[in-house]
Amino acid sequence: MAVTIERDICTACGDCEPLCPTESIYPHKGLYAVNADTCTECDGEADAPKCMEVCMEDDCIVFAA
């Protein structure tokens, strides 16, 4: 599984990028995106995705469908 960043909600603050243990979050067209091929939802690293915990915007980072 993976998380995704909602582009219409992302403020490009960058708080999520340095917390990603798999370096799956990256700058993309002025905002941030998640590489679904490498995102593990922090499985084995934390109880919940670290990016979700640090994001200040509600529903910006969500579980991918």
HTML snippet that shows the backbone in 3Dmol.js (N, CA, C, O; Angstrom):
<script src="https://3Dmol.org/build/3Dmol-min.js"></script>
<div id="view" style="width:600px;height:400px;position:relative"></div>
<script>
const pdb = `
ATOM      1  N   MET A   1       0.847  -1.179   0.000  1.00  0.00           N
ATOM      2  CA  MET A   1       0.000   0.000   0.000  1.00  0.00           C
ATOM      3  C   MET A   1       0.888   1.236   0.000  1.00  0.00           C
ATOM      4  O   MET A   1       2.106   1.157   0.156  1.00  0.00           O
ATOM      5  N   ALA A   2       0.243   2.367  -0.178  1.00  0.00           N
ATOM      6  CA  ALA A   2       0.967   3.637  -0.210  1.00  0.00           C
ATOM      7  C   ALA A   2       0.017   4.760   0.191  1.00  0.00           C
ATOM      8  O   ALA A   2      -1.203   4.599   0.216  1.00  0.00           O
ATOM      9  N   VAL A   3       0.618   5.893   0.502  1.00  0.00           N
ATOM     10  CA  VAL A   3      -0.179   7.086   0.740  1.00  0.00           C
ATOM     11  C   VAL A   3      -0.067   7.965  -0.502  1.00  0.00           C
ATOM     12  O   VAL A   3       0.784   7.741  -1.362  1.00  0.00           O
ATOM     13  N   THR A   4      -0.928   8.954  -0.578  1.00  0.00           N
ATOM     14  CA  THR A   4      -0.878   9.912  -1.669  1.00  0.00           C
ATOM     15  C   THR A   4      -1.074  11.303  -1.096  1.00  0.00           C
ATOM     16  O   THR A   4      -1.695  11.469  -0.046  1.00  0.00           O
ATOM     17  N   ILE A   5      -0.550  12.292  -1.779  1.00  0.00           N
ATOM     18  CA  ILE A   5      -0.695  13.684  -1.357  1.00  0.00           C
ATOM     19  C   ILE A   5      -1.680  14.359  -2.295  1.00  0.00           C
ATOM     20  O   ILE A   5      -1.498  14.365  -3.512  1.00  0.00           O
ATOM     21  N   GLU A   6      -2.726  14.928  -1.707  1.00  0.00           N
ATOM     22  CA  GLU A   6      -3.743  15.632  -2.484  1.00  0.00           C
ATOM     23  C   GLU A   6      -3.176  16.980  -2.921  1.00  0.00           C
ATOM     24  O   GLU A   6      -2.945  17.859  -2.091  1.00  0.00           O
ATOM     25  N   ARG A   7      -2.954  17.138  -4.210  1.00  0.00           N
ATOM     26  CA  ARG A   7      -2.306  18.340  -4.743  1.00  0.00           C
ATOM     27  C   ARG A   7      -3.102  19.612  -4.471  1.00  0.00           C
ATOM     28  O   ARG A   7      -2.512  20.679  -4.299  1.00  0.00           O
ATOM     29  N   ASP A   8      -4.419  19.520  -4.431  1.00  0.00           N
ATOM     30  CA  ASP A   8      -5.218  20.724  -4.201  1.00  0.00           C
ATOM     31  C   ASP A   8      -5.219  21.160  -2.731  1.00  0.00           C
ATOM     32  O   ASP A   8      -5.712  22.240  -2.408  1.00  0.00           O
ATOM     33  N   ILE A   9      -4.674  20.330  -1.847  1.00  0.00           N
ATOM     34  CA  ILE A   9      -4.609  20.664  -0.425  1.00  0.00           C
ATOM     35  C   ILE A   9      -3.168  20.950   0.019  1.00  0.00           C
ATOM     36  O   ILE A   9      -2.951  21.712   0.961  1.00  0.00           O
ATOM     37  N   CYS A  10      -2.202  20.353  -0.644  1.00  0.00           N
ATOM     38  CA  CYS A  10      -0.793  20.508  -0.276  1.00  0.00           C
ATOM     39  C   CYS A  10      -0.376  21.982  -0.352  1.00  0.00           C
ATOM     40  O   CYS A  10      -0.675  22.675  -1.325  1.00  0.00           O
ATOM     41  N   THR A  11       0.317  22.445   0.690  1.00  0.00           N
ATOM     42  CA  THR A  11       0.804  23.826   0.722  1.00  0.00           C
ATOM     43  C   THR A  11       2.300  23.902   0.419  1.00  0.00           C
ATOM     44  O   THR A  11       2.885  24.983   0.486  1.00  0.00           O
ATOM     45  N   ALA A  12       2.917  22.787   0.093  1.00  0.00           N
ATOM     46  CA  ALA A  12       4.343  22.710  -0.225  1.00  0.00           C
ATOM     47  C   ALA A  12       5.220  23.126   0.948  1.00  0.00           C
ATOM     48  O   ALA A  12       6.302  23.678   0.744  1.00  0.00           O
ATOM     49  N   CYS A  13       4.769  22.869   2.169  1.00  0.00           N
ATOM     50  CA  CYS A  13       5.551  23.245   3.347  1.00  0.00           C
ATOM     51  C   CYS A  13       6.830  22.415   3.452  1.00  0.00           C
ATOM     52  O   CYS A  13       7.843  22.896   3.960  1.00  0.00           O
ATOM     53  N   GLY A  14       6.787  21.164   2.970  1.00  0.00           N
ATOM     54  CA  GLY A  14       7.963  20.313   2.976  1.00  0.00           C
ATOM     55  C   GLY A  14       8.201  19.554   4.268  1.00  0.00           C
ATOM     56  O   GLY A  14       9.209  18.857   4.386  1.00  0.00           O
ATOM     57  N   ASP A  15       7.311  19.664   5.235  1.00  0.00           N
ATOM     58  CA  ASP A  15       7.506  18.981   6.518  1.00  0.00           C
ATOM     59  C   ASP A  15       7.538  17.457   6.379  1.00  0.00           C
ATOM     60  O   ASP A  15       8.208  16.781   7.160  1.00  0.00           O
ATOM     61  N   CYS A  16       6.833  16.922   5.411  1.00  0.00           N
ATOM     62  CA  CYS A  16       6.724  15.476   5.256  1.00  0.00           C
ATOM     63  C   CYS A  16       7.967  14.840   4.634  1.00  0.00           C
ATOM     64  O   CYS A  16       8.329  13.719   4.991  1.00  0.00           O
ATOM     65  N   GLU A  17       8.603  15.522   3.733  1.00  0.00           N
ATOM     66  CA  GLU A  17       9.706  14.927   2.964  1.00  0.00           C
ATOM     67  C   GLU A  17      10.841  14.377   3.826  1.00  0.00           C
ATOM     68  O   GLU A  17      11.230  13.226   3.624  1.00  0.00           O
ATOM     69  N   PRO A  18      11.396  15.136   4.780  1.00  0.00           N
ATOM     70  CA  PRO A  18      12.537  14.599   5.540  1.00  0.00           C
ATOM     71  C   PRO A  18      12.178  13.467   6.506  1.00  0.00           C
ATOM     72  O   PRO A  18      13.066  12.756   6.976  1.00  0.00           O
ATOM     73  N   LEU A  19      10.892  13.291   6.808  1.00  0.00           N
ATOM     74  CA  LEU A  19      10.477  12.235   7.735  1.00  0.00           C
ATOM     75  C   LEU A  19      10.284  10.886   7.069  1.00  0.00           C
ATOM     76  O   LEU A  19      10.198   9.868   7.756  1.00  0.00           O
ATOM     77  N   CYS A  20      10.215  10.856   5.765  1.00  0.00           N
ATOM     78  CA  CYS A  20       9.923   9.612   5.045  1.00  0.00           C
ATOM     79  C   CYS A  20      11.121   8.664   5.092  1.00  0.00           C
ATOM     80  O   CYS A  20      12.169   8.969   4.524  1.00  0.00           O
ATOM     81  N   PRO A  21      10.978   7.515   5.765  1.00  0.00           N
ATOM     82  CA  PRO A  21      12.106   6.587   5.905  1.00  0.00           C
ATOM     83  C   PRO A  21      12.505   5.920   4.588  1.00  0.00           C
ATOM     84  O   PRO A  21      13.625   5.424   4.470  1.00  0.00           O
ATOM     85  N   THR A  22      11.614   5.898   3.601  1.00  0.00           N
ATOM     86  CA  THR A  22      11.929   5.272   2.320  1.00  0.00           C
ATOM     87  C   THR A  22      12.234   6.304   1.236  1.00  0.00           C
ATOM     88  O   THR A  22      12.428   5.954   0.072  1.00  0.00           O
ATOM     89  N   GLU A  23      12.275   7.583   1.629  1.00  0.00           N
ATOM     90  CA  GLU A  23      12.534   8.679   0.693  1.00  0.00           C
ATOM     91  C   GLU A  23      11.570   8.649  -0.489  1.00  0.00           C
ATOM     92  O   GLU A  23      11.952   8.927  -1.626  1.00  0.00           O
ATOM     93  N   SER A  24      10.315   8.306  -0.202  1.00  0.00           N
ATOM     94  CA  SER A  24       9.296   8.204  -1.241  1.00  0.00           C
ATOM     95  C   SER A  24       8.614   9.529  -1.544  1.00  0.00           C
ATOM     96  O   SER A  24       7.949   9.657  -2.572  1.00  0.00           O
ATOM     97  N   ILE A  25       8.766  10.509  -0.673  1.00  0.00           N
ATOM     98  CA  ILE A  25       8.149  11.815  -0.888  1.00  0.00           C
ATOM     99  C   ILE A  25       9.167  12.720  -1.577  1.00  0.00           C
ATOM    100  O   ILE A  25      10.320  12.816  -1.155  1.00  0.00           O
ATOM    101  N   TYR A  26       8.722  13.379  -2.642  1.00  0.00           N
ATOM    102  CA  TYR A  26       9.640  14.201  -3.418  1.00  0.00           C
ATOM    103  C   TYR A  26       8.922  15.433  -3.963  1.00  0.00           C
ATOM    104  O   TYR A  26       7.705  15.407  -4.148  1.00  0.00           O
ATOM    105  N   PRO A  27       9.669  16.521  -4.224  1.00  0.00           N
ATOM    106  CA  PRO A  27       9.064  17.708  -4.817  1.00  0.00           C
ATOM    107  C   PRO A  27       8.610  17.391  -6.242  1.00  0.00           C
ATOM    108  O   PRO A  27       9.298  16.699  -6.993  1.00  0.00           O
ATOM    109  N   HIS A  28       7.435  17.915  -6.593  1.00  0.00           N
ATOM    110  CA  HIS A  28       6.894  17.675  -7.932  1.00  0.00           C
ATOM    111  C   HIS A  28       6.020  18.850  -8.351  1.00  0.00           C
ATOM    112  O   HIS A  28       4.947  19.066  -7.787  1.00  0.00           O
ATOM    113  N   LYS A  29       6.474  19.595  -9.325  1.00  0.00           N
ATOM    114  CA  LYS A  29       5.732  20.734  -9.875  1.00  0.00           C
ATOM    115  C   LYS A  29       5.302  21.721  -8.797  1.00  0.00           C
ATOM    116  O   LYS A  29       4.155  22.167  -8.773  1.00  0.00           O
ATOM    117  N   GLY A  30       6.226  22.057  -7.912  1.00  0.00           N
ATOM    118  CA  GLY A  30       5.970  23.059  -6.885  1.00  0.00           C
ATOM    119  C   GLY A  30       5.281  22.554  -5.632  1.00  0.00           C
ATOM    120  O   GLY A  30       5.137  23.301  -4.664  1.00  0.00           O
ATOM    121  N   LEU A  31       4.852  21.299  -5.632  1.00  0.00           N
ATOM    122  CA  LEU A  31       4.219  20.695  -4.459  1.00  0.00           C
ATOM    123  C   LEU A  31       4.994  19.420  -4.127  1.00  0.00           C
ATOM    124  O   LEU A  31       6.172  19.301  -4.463  1.00  0.00           O
ATOM    125  N   TYR A  32       4.341  18.481  -3.476  1.00  0.00           N
ATOM    126  CA  TYR A  32       4.993  17.216  -3.153  1.00  0.00           C
ATOM    127  C   TYR A  32       4.165  16.050  -3.665  1.00  0.00           C
ATOM    128  O   TYR A  32       2.950  16.156  -3.830  1.00  0.00           O
ATOM    129  N   ALA A  33       4.840  14.941  -3.910  1.00  0.00           N
ATOM    130  CA  ALA A  33       4.194  13.728  -4.397  1.00  0.00           C
ATOM    131  C   ALA A  33       4.825  12.530  -3.696  1.00  0.00           C
ATOM    132  O   ALA A  33       5.859  12.651  -3.040  1.00  0.00           O
ATOM    133  N   VAL A  34       4.185  11.373  -3.847  1.00  0.00           N
ATOM    134  CA  VAL A  34       4.664  10.134  -3.226  1.00  0.00           C
ATOM    135  C   VAL A  34       4.900   9.093  -4.309  1.00  0.00           C
ATOM    136  O   VAL A  34       4.049   8.878  -5.172  1.00  0.00           O
ATOM    137  N   ASN A  35       6.052   8.455  -4.259  1.00  0.00           N
ATOM    138  CA  ASN A  35       6.345   7.349  -5.154  1.00  0.00           C
ATOM    139  C   ASN A  35       5.667   6.106  -4.569  1.00  0.00           C
ATOM    140  O   ASN A  35       6.131   5.554  -3.571  1.00  0.00           O
ATOM    141  N   ALA A  36       4.585   5.674  -5.183  1.00  0.00           N
ATOM    142  CA  ALA A  36       3.801   4.543  -4.675  1.00  0.00           C
ATOM    143  C   ALA A  36       4.576   3.229  -4.743  1.00  0.00           C
ATOM    144  O   ALA A  36       4.254   2.287  -4.019  1.00  0.00           O
ATOM    145  N   ASP A  37       5.579   3.155  -5.592  1.00  0.00           N
ATOM    146  CA  ASP A  37       6.366   1.928  -5.719  1.00  0.00           C
ATOM    147  C   ASP A  37       7.275   1.686  -4.517  1.00  0.00           C
ATOM    148  O   ASP A  37       7.649   0.547  -4.239  1.00  0.00           O
ATOM    149  N   THR A  38       7.634   2.765  -3.799  1.00  0.00           N
ATOM    150  CA  THR A  38       8.548   2.599  -2.671  1.00  0.00           C
ATOM    151  C   THR A  38       7.917   2.925  -1.318  1.00  0.00           C
ATOM    152  O   THR A  38       8.489   2.588  -0.281  1.00  0.00           O
ATOM    153  N   CYS A  39       6.753   3.572  -1.304  1.00  0.00           N
ATOM    154  CA  CYS A  39       6.080   3.915  -0.050  1.00  0.00           C
ATOM    155  C   CYS A  39       5.591   2.638   0.645  1.00  0.00           C
ATOM    156  O   CYS A  39       4.952   1.781   0.036  1.00  0.00           O
ATOM    157  N   THR A  40       5.913   2.543   1.936  1.00  0.00           N
ATOM    158  CA  THR A  40       5.498   1.375   2.721  1.00  0.00           C
ATOM    159  C   THR A  40       4.508   1.751   3.821  1.00  0.00           C
ATOM    160  O   THR A  40       4.167   0.926   4.668  1.00  0.00           O
ATOM    161  N   GLU A  41       4.048   3.011   3.801  1.00  0.00           N
ATOM    162  CA  GLU A  41       3.193   3.533   4.872  1.00  0.00           C
ATOM    163  C   GLU A  41       3.901   3.420   6.220  1.00  0.00           C
ATOM    164  O   GLU A  41       3.253   3.299   7.260  1.00  0.00           O
ATOM    165  N   CYS A  42       5.220   3.460   6.196  1.00  0.00           N
ATOM    166  CA  CYS A  42       6.076   3.375   7.388  1.00  0.00           C
ATOM    167  C   CYS A  42       5.905   2.051   8.139  1.00  0.00           C
ATOM    168  O   CYS A  42       6.169   1.980   9.340  1.00  0.00           O
ATOM    169  N   ASP A  43       5.468   1.013   7.440  1.00  0.00           N
ATOM    170  CA  ASP A  43       5.308  -0.299   8.050  1.00  0.00           C
ATOM    171  C   ASP A  43       6.652  -0.767   8.611  1.00  0.00           C
ATOM    172  O   ASP A  43       7.650  -0.813   7.892  1.00  0.00           O
ATOM    173  N   GLY A  44       6.669  -1.104   9.873  1.00  0.00           N
ATOM    174  CA  GLY A  44       7.887  -1.525  10.538  1.00  0.00           C
ATOM    175  C   GLY A  44       8.701  -0.370  11.094  1.00  0.00           C
ATOM    176  O   GLY A  44       9.649  -0.585  11.849  1.00  0.00           O
ATOM    177  N   GLU A  45       8.345   0.839  10.732  1.00  0.00           N
ATOM    178  CA  GLU A  45       9.056   2.040  11.196  1.00  0.00           C
ATOM    179  C   GLU A  45       8.255   2.785  12.266  1.00  0.00           C
ATOM    180  O   GLU A  45       8.823   3.327  13.214  1.00  0.00           O
ATOM    181  N   ALA A  46       6.934   2.804  12.105  1.00  0.00           N
ATOM    182  CA  ALA A  46       6.060   3.572  13.003  1.00  0.00           C
ATOM    183  C   ALA A  46       4.673   2.950  12.987  1.00  0.00           C
ATOM    184  O   ALA A  46       4.358   2.131  12.123  1.00  0.00           O
ATOM    185  N   ASP A  47       3.849   3.345  13.948  1.00  0.00           N
ATOM    186  CA  ASP A  47       2.480   2.824  14.024  1.00  0.00           C
ATOM    187  C   ASP A  47       1.581   3.377  12.916  1.00  0.00           C
ATOM    188  O   ASP A  47       0.596   2.745  12.535  1.00  0.00           O
ATOM    189  N   ALA A  48       1.923   4.545  12.409  1.00  0.00           N
ATOM    190  CA  ALA A  48       1.159   5.188  11.341  1.00  0.00           C
ATOM    191  C   ALA A  48       2.152   5.904  10.442  1.00  0.00           C
ATOM    192  O   ALA A  48       3.277   6.175  10.862  1.00  0.00           O
ATOM    193  N   PRO A  49       1.758   6.218   9.209  1.00  0.00           N
ATOM    194  CA  PRO A  49       2.669   6.950   8.338  1.00  0.00           C
ATOM    195  C   PRO A  49       3.131   8.262   8.980  1.00  0.00           C
ATOM    196  O   PRO A  49       2.312   9.076   9.405  1.00  0.00           O
ATOM    197  N   LYS A  50       4.434   8.453   9.044  1.00  0.00           N
ATOM    198  CA  LYS A  50       5.008   9.633   9.674  1.00  0.00           C
ATOM    199  C   LYS A  50       4.558  10.914   8.976  1.00  0.00           C
ATOM    200  O   LYS A  50       4.343  11.936   9.628  1.00  0.00           O
ATOM    201  N   CYS A  51       4.416  10.861   7.670  1.00  0.00           N
ATOM    202  CA  CYS A  51       4.011  12.057   6.925  1.00  0.00           C
ATOM    203  C   CYS A  51       2.614  12.512   7.330  1.00  0.00           C
ATOM    204  O   CYS A  51       2.350  13.712   7.410  1.00  0.00           O
ATOM    205  N   MET A  52       1.726  11.568   7.583  1.00  0.00           N
ATOM    206  CA  MET A  52       0.365  11.916   8.009  1.00  0.00           C
ATOM    207  C   MET A  52       0.375  12.591   9.374  1.00  0.00           C
ATOM    208  O   MET A  52      -0.404  13.508   9.630  1.00  0.00           O
ATOM    209  N   GLU A  53       1.263  12.130  10.246  1.00  0.00           N
ATOM    210  CA  GLU A  53       1.329  12.685  11.597  1.00  0.00           C
ATOM    211  C   GLU A  53       1.823  14.126  11.600  1.00  0.00           C
ATOM    212  O   GLU A  53       1.390  14.927  12.428  1.00  0.00           O
ATOM    213  N   VAL A  54       2.717  14.461  10.689  1.00  0.00           N
ATOM    214  CA  VAL A  54       3.310  15.806  10.691  1.00  0.00           C
ATOM    215  C   VAL A  54       2.529  16.806   9.834  1.00  0.00           C
ATOM    216  O   VAL A  54       2.664  18.012  10.037  1.00  0.00           O
ATOM    217  N   CYS A  55       1.736  16.347   8.907  1.00  0.00           N
ATOM    218  CA  CYS A  55       1.017  17.243   7.996  1.00  0.00           C
ATOM    219  C   CYS A  55      -0.011  18.079   8.759  1.00  0.00           C
ATOM    220  O   CYS A  55      -0.824  17.552   9.518  1.00  0.00           O
ATOM    221  N   MET A  56       0.045  19.387   8.540  1.00  0.00           N
ATOM    222  CA  MET A  56      -0.847  20.322   9.232  1.00  0.00           C
ATOM    223  C   MET A  56      -2.197  20.487   8.526  1.00  0.00           C
ATOM    224  O   MET A  56      -3.133  21.040   9.102  1.00  0.00           O
ATOM    225  N   GLU A  57      -2.299  20.011   7.288  1.00  0.00           N
ATOM    226  CA  GLU A  57      -3.519  20.168   6.506  1.00  0.00           C
ATOM    227  C   GLU A  57      -4.373  18.901   6.596  1.00  0.00           C
ATOM    228  O   GLU A  57      -3.903  17.799   6.316  1.00  0.00           O
ATOM    229  N   ASP A  58      -5.621  19.078   6.987  1.00  0.00           N
ATOM    230  CA  ASP A  58      -6.528  17.935   7.077  1.00  0.00           C
ATOM    231  C   ASP A  58      -6.730  17.290   5.715  1.00  0.00           C
ATOM    232  O   ASP A  58      -6.961  17.977   4.721  1.00  0.00           O
ATOM    233  N   ASP A  59      -6.643  15.979   5.678  1.00  0.00           N
ATOM    234  CA  ASP A  59      -6.889  15.173   4.485  1.00  0.00           C
ATOM    235  C   ASP A  59      -5.957  15.476   3.316  1.00  0.00           C
ATOM    236  O   ASP A  59      -6.302  15.199   2.167  1.00  0.00           O
ATOM    237  N   CYS A  60      -4.801  16.030   3.587  1.00  0.00           N
ATOM    238  CA  CYS A  60      -3.829  16.286   2.536  1.00  0.00           C
ATOM    239  C   CYS A  60      -3.111  14.999   2.154  1.00  0.00           C
ATOM    240  O   CYS A  60      -2.940  14.702   0.971  1.00  0.00           O
ATOM    241  N   ILE A  61      -2.693  14.241   3.155  1.00  0.00           N
ATOM    242  CA  ILE A  61      -2.031  12.965   2.912  1.00  0.00           C
ATOM    243  C   ILE A  61      -2.996  11.863   3.313  1.00  0.00           C
ATOM    244  O   ILE A  61      -3.401  11.770   4.471  1.00  0.00           O
ATOM    245  N   VAL A  62      -3.358  11.032   2.355  1.00  0.00           N
ATOM    246  CA  VAL A  62      -4.380  10.000   2.583  1.00  0.00           C
ATOM    247  C   VAL A  62      -3.876   8.658   2.075  1.00  0.00           C
ATOM    248  O   VAL A  62      -2.919   8.593   1.304  1.00  0.00           O
ATOM    249  N   PHE A  63      -4.522   7.601   2.512  1.00  0.00           N
ATOM    250  CA  PHE A  63      -4.195   6.280   1.996  1.00  0.00           C
ATOM    251  C   PHE A  63      -4.674   6.192   0.560  1.00  0.00           C
ATOM    252  O   PHE A  63      -5.796   6.594   0.248  1.00  0.00           O
ATOM    253  N   ALA A  64      -3.832   5.671  -0.312  1.00  0.00           N
ATOM    254  CA  ALA A  64      -4.170   5.526  -1.728  1.00  0.00           C
ATOM    255  C   ALA A  64      -5.301   4.525  -1.891  1.00  0.00           C
ATOM    256  O   ALA A  64      -5.399   3.542  -1.157  1.00  0.00           O
ATOM    257  N   ALA A  65      -6.133   4.793  -2.849  1.00  0.00           N
ATOM    258  CA  ALA A  65      -7.270   3.898  -3.106  1.00  0.00           C
ATOM    259  C   ALA A  65      -6.867   2.727  -3.951  1.00  0.00           C
ATOM    260  O   ALA A  65      -7.700   1.876  -4.263  1.00  0.00           O
TER     261      ALA A  65
END
`;
const viewer = $3Dmol.createViewer("view");
viewer.addModel(pdb, "pdb");
viewer.setStyle({}, {cartoon: {color: "spectrum"}});
viewer.zoomTo();
viewer.render();
</script>
